[in-house]
Structure formats: C-alpha cells, structure tokens
Amino acid sequence: MGLNSSMFDREAMKQRIQAARDQWRGCEWQTSFGPQKLDLAGIRRRQAILAAKATRGEESVGWFQAVQWLGEVERDAVQAAEFADRAFAEAERNCWTEASDLLSQAEALEAKYSQLDGYQQVREAFQGWFAGTRNPAEIRQDV
C-alpha cells in the first residue's frame, strides 16, 4: 500500500533528504585538526592524500592523520545518506517503525560531528508525518 499524500509529502521528504546529503558529503565545517591545526573545511580525503605526499616531516604526518579522519567522515556521510534512502523506501511502504530506526542510525552518525543537523531535521519531519497519520491500523510495523 502506498503513502497517502495527507500523511506524507513525498517530494518534501525527498528534498529534506537531499538537503541533508548536500550539507554533508565530507568535512564541510572549519576545523583545527591535529598539532598543525589544519583547517579541513571543504577538503576531501583524496586532496589530503596529495597534501600528505607533497609535504615532509611533521606536516606530512599531520596530513596523513587527516586522510584517516576525512575518510571516516566521508564514509559516515555516505552511510547516513544510505540509511535515509532506505528510510524513505520503508516510509513509502508504510513501515514507519523501520523508517524511524533507519533515520535514528543516520542521525547517530551525524551526531558525531556536532556542526550538522540535516538528518535530525529529516527524522523530525518523519515523526511529524507519522504523528499526523489518521489511520494507525494502516501502519505496518516491521519487527
């Protein structure tokens, strides 16, 4: 059974998920990383690899550490986006419990980086739509 438009604004949710994804693809905020206090805002892992190879000594070590951290940030961003996409698919099937659980996982990844709140906003919107459901008997809850 598909979603009732009065319960769930499909396009608005897609836009919220896309906004969260656009907000977080990697390190999108200012940092003061490591002893060199590197600002990694907008730097991707592959760029940090180039910087690590182009420098020597402690600076190179700092960039290699940044490579590891940026890799984690980027992996978390991809995984959070995947959780949100899966949550959207579950919501379309009226599996609100599963959708909520998946969004909680996306939000937990996002919470590791206090500068972000896109997936929190997506989860809050889902909760609003869920609370507005007029016929709870139609909601499937996968256990």
PyMOL commands that set and color helices and strands:
alter all, ss='L'
color gray80, all
select helices_A, chain A and resi 10-23+45-54+57-92+96-111+118-131+136-138
alter helices_A, ss='H'
color red, helices_A
deselect
rebuild
show_as cartoon
